[in-house]
Amino acid sequence: MTRRDGRWLSRSRGGTPKPPREAAGLRAWDGNGAVQLHAVMDLAGTAVLLLERCEPGTPLTDVTEEDQDGMVAGLLHRLWIEPPPRLRLPATGADVPVVGRPV
């Protein structure tokens, strides 16, 4: 699918609760280090995200380990943001089961 300006878009769909949180994170990053979120729709209980198409760049396997470290560190630096006050995300690991504890 393309926009009027010719840029390609892609869609992602999935069940709740992941897509609403995913959409909130993508909105907060606003295309800086992640794909741009263009729209979110609920279709019969399934969240559908309309996203900027992610074009592959240089594979990490094509550069030295030192350059890989720099590329990943640069990406993490772009993604590390102060969340907007209205964005409420679960604590890290909140939905990760702990071994030996009932889920």
Secondary structure, DSSP 4 states (H G I P E B T S, - for coil): -B-TTS-BEEEEEE-SSHHHHHHHHHHHHTTSSSPPEEEEEEETTEEEEEEE-------GGGS-HHHHHHHHHHHHHHH--PPPTT---PPTTTTSPPTTS--
